[in-house]
Amino acid sequence: MVRGTIADVTTTPADARLADLVRLRRVRDRIDREYAQPLDVEALARGAHMSAGHLSRQFKAAYGESVYAYLMTRRIERAMALLRRGDLSVTAVCFAVGCQSLGTFSTRFTELVGVPPSVYRAQSAHAVEGLPSCVAKRVTRPVRNREAPARDPRLA
């Protein structure tokens, strides 16, 4: 006699894909909530009941970027907001968003934003003054070079 539910017996590849997407969304939500905590792919994978390799492959396929890249983008977004406030040093912001190395933070920040954190802090102090926070967040969201829309060669 086979024990289990009919759903266990009749799981299709589409059902498995949907279950993976649910797990991936939970991982993404966890990153959004806990970006300032020490997170690594192995811990996120354990929480999603997946192997680290499977999580990495599926996350990249679903969202177009690696788990680490997504985590760093969330951290840099939050760092940008803290730097615009102007009351924290770059070092304090680095550690407040969960980065462990000021050098890595500065490098990733510069890659995503285009200027070092100290320059961003000086230039953006009044850049979003008067804008609602939801608009400021959208306007200042970092865009990776590979995410920027490709120029149509016929228009160039």
N, C-alpha and C positions, 0 to 999 in steps of 0.2 A: 504494500500500500504506500502510495506517494503522499507525503505530507506537504502542506503549503497551500497557497491560494492559487486561484486560476491565473491571477496576474503574474505570479512567479513562473508559471508554466508557459504562459503565452507572451512573454516579453519579446518585443520585436526590436530590431536595430534602431528604429525611430524612437521607441520608448527609452532605450538606453541613451540615445543622444539627448533626449529631453531631460532625462535625469542628470546627465553631465552638465547641461546648460543651467539647471537649477543649482547644482553644486558650484559651478563657476560664478554664478551671480552672488551666491553666499560668500565666496572668497572675495569677490570684488567689493561687496558691501563691508566685509570685515576690514579690508584694506582702507576703505573710506573712513571707517569709524576709528580704527586703531593705528593710523599711519604714524603716530608718534611713538608707538611701542616698537621694541625690537621684533621685526617680522622677517622670516626667511621662508623660502619656498617649501622646505621640508615641513615646517610647522603648519603652514597654510594647507599643504597637501594632507597632512594627518587629520586636520580639522575637517577636511572635505572627504575623507575616506578614499583618497586617491594616492597613487604613487607620485613622487615629485616630478618624474619625467612625464607622466600622463598629464598632470596638472599643467605643466609648462607648455606642452604641445597643444592641449585643448584651449588653454587661455589665449595663447597667441593666435590660434585659428579663429576663436570667437571674437576677440577684441583687437586684433591686429598689432599687439605689442606684448612683450614679455611681462611676467608678473613683476619683476624687478623694475622695469621701465614704468609700469603703471604706478607702482608704489612711489617711485621717485618723482613722478609727475604730481601726484597728490601732495607730497612733501614740499615740492617747490612752489606749488600753488599757495599752500598755507604760508610758506616763508615769504612769498611776495606780499601777502596781506599783512603779515607782521612787520615787514620792512617798511611798507607804506605808512604804518602807524607811526614809526619813527622813534619809539621809546625804548627799543631794544637794540643791543649791538648785534652785529652780524654773527658773532660767536654764540650769543644767547639764542638767536633765532635758529641757528644750526642745530643746537641741542634740543630746542623746544619742539622742533618738527621731527625728531627721532634720528637724525644723522649722528654718527659716531665720530666722523672725521671732518674737520673744517675744510681740508684740502679737497676731499671728494665732494663735499657739499658745494664748494665754490666752483669746482669744475663742472658738475652737473647743472648747477644754476646757470652758469655762463652758456653751456650748450643749449639749454632750453629757452632761456630768456634773451640771450644775445649780449648781455653785459654782466660784469661781475656783481655780486650782491651789494657791495659797498657803493658802486656807481648807481645801481638801481635804486638803492635807498635814497641817495642824494637827488636823483632826477625825478623820482616819482612821489615825493612827499606831498606835492599839491596836484598831481596829475589827475586824480579821481575825486578831488574835492567837490562836493555838491552832488555827486552821482549816487543814486540808490545803490546799496551794497550788491544787489543782484545784478545790476548792470555793470558795476565796477568789476565784479568777479568774471563776467563774461568777456568784457573788454580786455582784461589783463591776463586771461588764461594763457599759459605758455603753449606754443605750438611747435612741435618738433619739425625739423626740416623735412623729414620724410612724410609728414602729415600735411604739409602745405600743398595746396592744389597745384598740380602740374600746369605749366603754361601751355596753351595750345600753340604749337609751332606755326600754325597758319596765321595766328594773330600777331606774332612777334615781328 
